[in-house]
Amino acid sequence: MNRCLGRKPHSPAAVAAAPQLRYAAEAPPPATLDRSGINYQPQAWGNTDYPDCTAAGLLNGALASEALSTGGALNIAPLAWMPFYCACAGCAETPAAIGASGGAAMLDCLKRQGTQGFDIGAVAPLTGDFGVVALDRLSIARAIVAMGWVYAGIDLFQADMDATGTWEAWPNPGAAVGGHCIVLWDYNGLGDTDTVGIATWGGFQECQWARWDQIAREAYCVFFPMTVAADVIDVVALAQANAEWLTS
């Protein structure tokens, strides 16, 4: 199976200026979060052949929200990723142009879905408020529990691409390969060798938290309409922050 990347480097200043995830109450995350019994089936959405991981991540996040809310699978048109990604990346909707596009920035994708929506072939485009999540393990775990999934950006190295199993804190990871966008789904603990479950490339990938600490670059929660969020999220403040950011 091919595995493409496609997350363009983020701007720390832009991330700092983006809406932050707002909590109405403090709640520590559980020690583990096992979702193996939930019918969540992430798809590749072209990311095995094209650098559209930023669009694929949003679609897989929508599938995660639907699986958690109804237990079913959201009906998404197979090529829904293409026009959305091309608009974010600024390229024509042709295989050659998409292949040469080099990817897109996650914040650009979040802004487009927030202003124009993500047309998935449904009655209305998919759109939702979002908030920046801190990259430490407790914050990420708390966000996964509260919002169902996390739209995350990482940098991958040759050892990660070559791995046939869990991504570990490699002693010699080799050369940096590029940025990638993923969905964080569940976790089996919060220790160095415990793992966080990642949805990418049409399947699941386990990543040790020690490796996450090394490769994590940006993370966001997206509140789609079908999201079943815990009461700890201040949705009013989040919506206001998004409205201000989208018009800035």
Protein Blocks (a to p, Z undefined) as FASTA:
>chain_A
ZZdehiacddfklmmmpccdddfbdcdddfbdcfklpccdddfkoplmbccllmmmmmmm
mmmmmmmmnopacdddfklmmmmmmmmnopafdfklmmmnopacfklmmmmmmmnopaeh
iabdcddddddddfbfklmmmmmmmnopacddddddfklmmpcbdcdddfblojafbdcd
dddfbdcbjbfklccdddeehiacdddfklmmmmpmbdcddddfklccdfkbcfklmmmm
mmmmmmZZ
